């Protein structure tokens, strides 16, 4: 692996000729091929998939008041909240359905039946030039119209529109995307202040209650509740996986929608589900708020993400490799190859070096090294702890800029 390591309408009735699932590295968006429409009341069943999607047309504009901070839900006698209605009333106006048009067909590589990913193509027989329509979710993070959603919801979109909770439809434009974290910023330009929500200041704990809001199957704003099942999940979607696992039901169309804590702050962005059946089985994955805040702030300011770059290909350390290197535990990132004309080459790093630390922080594996370096800006001076021939040394270097082709999967 390389240094950067290598996953509707408001009514419930859809008028489309054929529906299919559009897979991306992080999920699946509902896709309809717009031609010769026929009506049916529900989307067709889907094979095993990692899921995602967007929203649809509606009614005339009405004024929306800004979202007020939501009081925490009151616990019942067993410590569980008595209900979420007051919380939902305050947060739901900030959540939108996202509807995109995508020039088709879009090729999707087979995923071999992996339940995190949809296998096969959306429509292998679709003819060039036919538009596809995708459905997903998003939420306002500023009063002037900036919306967070998933990259795979708006990827390759030729047009984007959002539908707010009151049914108002707005055109939106893509401000910036980051495929590595599956995040995107879109913006609505309107002469009004939109209700909006904020990211949580601290991560949730396993067992905390959460509330997910989104646009499953194109039905419009839908609320589900559950708990945080696990933290820091790595499902192999990218080197930047640090998912929050939740058991609140999320389905195709929830992609890009927020998951809230009981204070009304966003703790995660719905991105992926594990599903042998194609529907929710209570295993969903959210991008953490800390990651989302950092990435979306940068996307709003500059429209893209620029990451630091070492210029190495790395591999994780197995117990056998650790023993061969004289290490008690399999820790660190093993340099497999030095890329030419890279900061690593200039600093004298060699294949076989074991990187065990960055700026004094211990590196446990290759994934962590990628994340630590990627979080630093090009031009940053770093000090690497390197084990070479049983001796530890410090290597100082200045990070380069990750090549453009490595900014998007596969890395």
Long-range contacts (C-beta under 8 A, 24 or more apart in sequence): 1-313, 1-314, 1-315, 1-366, 2-313, 2-314, 2-406, 2-411, 3-309, 3-310, 3-311, 3-312, 3-313, 3-314, 3-339, 3-369, 3-370, 3-373, 3-411, 4-180, 4-239, 4-307, 4-370, 4-374, 4-402, 4-406, 4-411, 5-238, 5-239, 5-314, 5-366, 5-367, 5-370, 5-411, 6-238, 6-239, 6-409, 6-410, 6-411, 7-50, 7-116, 7-117, 7-235, 7-236, 7-237, 7-238, 7-272, 8-53, 8-54, 8-55, 8-56, 8-97, 8-99, 8-135, 8-215, 8-217, 8-218, 8-219, 8-220, 8-253, 9-56, 9-57, 9-218, 9-220, 10-55, 10-56, 10-57, 10-58, 10-97, 10-163, 10-167, 10-219, 10-220, 11-220, 12-41, 12-42, 12-218, 12-219, 13-39, 13-40, 13-41, 14-39, 14-40, 14-41, 14-42, 14-43, 14-218, 15-39, 16-133, 18-123, 19-43, 19-44, 20-122, 20-123, 21-46, 21-47, 21-49, 21-118, 21-122, 21-252, 22-102, 22-106, 22-108, 22-118, 22-122, 22-132, 22-134, 23-49, 23-50, 23-108, 23-111, 23-117, 23-118, 23-119, 23-122, 24-52, 24-108, 24-151, 24-152, 24-155, 24-182, 25-152, 25-179, 25-182, 25-237, 25-238, 25-409, 25-410, 26-50, 26-52, 26-150, 26-151, 26-152, 26-182, 26-237, 26-238, 26-271, 26-272, 27-51, 27-52, 27-150, 27-152, 27-182, 27-255, 27-271, 27-272, 27-273, 28-52, 28-53, 28-117, 28-118, 28-152, 28-252, 28-255, 29-53, 29-54, 29-100, 29-134, 29-135, 29-136, 29-152, 29-153, 29-252, 29-255, 30-54, 30-134, 30-135, 30-136, 30-217, 30-218, 30-252, 30-253, 31-102, 31-104, 31-122, 31-123, 31-132, 31-133, 31-134, 32-132, 32-133, 32-134, 33-104, 33-123, 33-126, 33-130, 33-131, 33-132, 33-133, 34-101, 34-130, 34-131, 34-132, 34-133, 35-130, 35-131, 42-217, 43-217, 43-218, 43-252, 45-278, 46-118, 46-252, 46-278, 46-279, 47-118, 47-119, 47-120, 47-278, 48-113, 48-114, 48-115, 48-118, 48-119, 48-275, 48-276, 48-277, 48-278, 49-115, 49-117, 49-118, 49-252, 49-273, 49-275, 49-278, 50-115, 50-116, 50-117, 50-118, 50-272, 50-273, 50-274, 50-275, 51-250, 51-251, 51-252, 51-253, 51-254, 51-255, 51-272, 51-273, 51-275, 51-278, 52-136, 52-150, 52-152, 52-153, 52-252, 52-253, 52-254, 52-255, 52-256, 52-270, 52-271, 52-272, 53-134, 53-135, 53-136, 53-137, 53-153, 53-215, 53-216, 53-217, 53-218, 53-252, 53-253, 53-254, 53-255, 54-97, 54-98, 54-99, 54-100, 54-134, 54-135, 54-136, 54-137, 54-138, 54-149, 54-153, 54-215, 54-218, 54-253, 54-255, 54-256, 55-96, 55-97, 55-98, 55-99, 55-135, 55-136, 55-137, 55-161, 55-162, 55-163, 55-215, 55-218, 55-220, 56-97, 56-99, 56-135, 56-163, 56-218, 56-220, 57-99, 57-161, 57-163, 57-169, 58-163, 58-167, 58-168, 58-169, 59-166, 59-167, 59-168, 60-167, 60-168, 61-166, 61-168, 62-166, 62-167, 62-168, 63-192, 64-93, 64-164, 64-165, 64-166, 64-192, 64-194, 64-195, 65-93, 65-195, 66-143, 66-193, 66-194, 66-195, 66-196, 67-91, 67-93, 67-94, 67-195, 67-196, 67-197, 67-264, 69-263, 69-264, 70-260, 70-263, 70-264, 71-263, 72-262, 72-263, 73-209, 73-262, 80-209, 81-209, 81-262, 84-211, 84-223, 84-225, 87-211, 87-260, 87-262, 87-264, 88-211, 88-213, 88-223, 90-264, 91-197, 91-211, 91-213, 91-258, 91-260, 91-264, 92-165, 92-213, 92-221, 92-223, 93-164, 93-165, 93-166, 93-195, 94-139, 94-140, 94-194, 94-195, 94-196, 94-197, 94-258, 95-137, 95-138, 95-139, 95-165, 95-213, 95-214, 95-221, 95-257, 95-258, 96-137, 96-138, 96-139, 96-140, 96-147, 96-162, 96-163, 96-164, 96-165, 97-135, 97-136, 97-137, 97-138, 97-162, 97-163, 97-215, 97-218, 97-220, 97-221, 98-135, 98-136, 98-137, 98-138, 98-147, 98-149, 98-153, 98-154, 98-160, 98-161, 98-162, 98-172, 98-186, 98-215, 98-256, 99-133, 99-134, 99-135, 99-160, 99-161, 99-162, 99-163, 100-133, 100-134, 100-135, 100-136, 100-153, 100-154, 100-157, 100-158, 100-159, 100-160, 100-161, 101-131, 101-132, 101-133, 101-134, 101-157, 101-158, 101-159, 102-131, 102-132, 102-133, 102-134, 102-155, 102-156, 102-157, 102-158, 103-129, 103-131, 103-132, 103-156, 103-158, 104-128, 104-129, 104-130, 104-131, 104-132, 105-130, 105-132, 106-132, 106-156, 115-274, 115-275, 115-276, 116-235, 116-236, 116-237, 116-272, 116-274, 131-158, 135-215, 135-217, 135-218, 135-252, 135-253, 136-215, 136-253, 136-254, 136-255, 136-256, 136-257, 137-213, 137-214, 137-215, 137-253, 137-254, 137-255, 137-256, 137-257, 137-270, 138-162, 138-186, 138-256, 138-257, 139-196, 139-197, 139-213, 139-256, 139-257, 139-258, 139-266, 140-194, 140-195, 140-196, 140-197, 141-196, 141-197, 141-198, 141-199, 141-296, 142-194, 142-196, 143-193, 143-194, 143-195, 143-196, 144-193, 144-194, 145-187, 145-188, 145-189, 145-190, 145-194, 146-175, 146-185, 146-186, 146-187, 146-296, 146-300, 147-172, 147-185, 147-186, 147-187, 147-188, 148-183, 148-184, 148-185, 148-256, 148-258, 148-269, 148-292, 148-296, 149-183, 149-184, 149-185, 149-186, 149-255, 149-256, 150-182, 150-183, 150-184, 150-255, 150-256, 150-269, 150-270, 150-271, 151-177, 151-178, 151-179, 151-181, 151-182, 151-183, 151-184, 152-182, 152-255, 153-184, 153-255, 153-256, 154-184, 154-186, 155-179, 155-184, 160-186, 162-186, 162-188, 163-220, 164-194, 165-221, 175-299, 175-300, 175-303, 176-298, 176-299, 176-300, 176-302, 176-303, 176-304, 176-305, 177-299, 177-304, 178-295, 178-299, 178-304, 178-305, 179-407, 179-408, 179-409, 180-238, 180-239, 180-240, 180-305, 180-307, 180-374, 180-407, 180-408, 180-409, 180-411, 181-238, 181-240, 181-287, 181-291, 181-292, 181-295, 181-305, 182-237, 182-238, 182-271, 182-287, 183-269, 183-287, 183-291, 183-292, 183-295, 183-296, 183-299, 184-256, 184-299, 185-296, 185-299, 185-300, 197-258, 197-260, 197-264, 197-265, 197-266, 198-265, 198-266, 199-265, 199-266, 199-267, 199-289, 199-290, 199-292, 199-293, 200-261, 200-263, 200-265, 200-266, 200-267, 200-289, 201-265, 203-231, 203-244, 203-267, 203-288, 203-289, 203-290, 204-228, 204-231, 204-244, 204-261, 204-267, 204-268, 206-230, 206-231, 208-261, 208-262, 209-261, 209-262, 210-246, 210-248, 210-259, 210-260, 210-261, 210-267, 210-268, 211-248, 211-259, 211-260, 211-262, 212-246, 212-248, 212-249, 212-250, 212-254, 212-257, 212-258, 212-259, 212-260, 212-270, 212-284, 213-257, 213-258, 213-259, 213-260, 214-250, 214-253, 214-254, 214-255, 214-256, 214-257, 214-258, 214-270, 215-253, 215-254, 215-257, 216-250, 216-251, 216-252, 216-253, 216-254, 217-251, 217-252, 217-253, 218-253, 219-253, 224-248, 224-249, 224-250, 226-282, 228-267, 229-283, 233-285, 234-367, 235-272, 235-274, 235-285, 237-272, 238-409, 238-411, 239-366, 239-367, 239-370, 239-371, 239-374, 239-411, 240-291, 240-370, 240-371, 240-374, 241-367, 242-288, 242-291, 242-371, 243-271, 243-272, 243-285, 243-286, 243-287, 243-288, 244-268, 244-285, 244-286, 244-287, 244-288, 245-283, 245-284, 245-285, 245-286, 246-284, 246-285, 246-286, 247-282, 247-283, 247-284, 248-284, 249-280, 249-282, 249-284, 250-280, 250-284, 251-279, 251-280, 252-278, 254-284, 259-286, 265-289, 266-292, 268-292, 294-375, 304-407, 305-407, 306-377, 306-378, 306-401, 306-402, 306-407, 307-373, 307-374, 307-375, 307-376, 307-378, 307-401, 307-402, 307-407, 308-373, 308-374, 308-375, 308-376, 308-377, 308-378, 308-380, 308-382, 308-399, 308-400, 308-401, 308-402, 309-342, 309-343, 309-373, 309-378, 309-399, 309-400, 309-401, 309-402, 309-403, 309-406, 310-342, 310-343, 310-344, 310-349, 310-373, 310-397, 310-399, 310-400, 311-338, 311-339, 311-341, 311-342, 311-343, 311-344, 311-345, 311-400, 312-336, 312-337, 312-338, 312-339, 312-342, 312-344, 312-349, 313-337, 313-339, 314-355, 314-366, 314-369, 314-370, 315-366, 316-365, 316-366, 316-367, 317-354, 317-365, 325-354, 325-387, 325-390, 326-390, 327-354, 327-387, 331-356, 331-362, 331-363, 331-364, 331-365, 332-356, 332-363, 332-364, 332-365, 332-387, 333-363, 333-365, 333-366, 333-368, 333-369, 334-366, 342-400, 343-397, 343-398, 343-399, 343-400, 344-397, 346-397, 347-384, 347-395, 347-396, 347-397, 348-395, 349-384, 349-386, 349-395, 349-397, 350-388, 352-388, 353-386, 353-387, 353-388, 354-386, 354-387, 354-388, 355-384, 355-385, 355-386, 356-385, 356-386, 356-387, 356-392, 357-384, 357-385, 358-382, 358-383, 358-384, 358-385, 359-383, 360-385, 370-411, 373-399, 374-402, 378-402
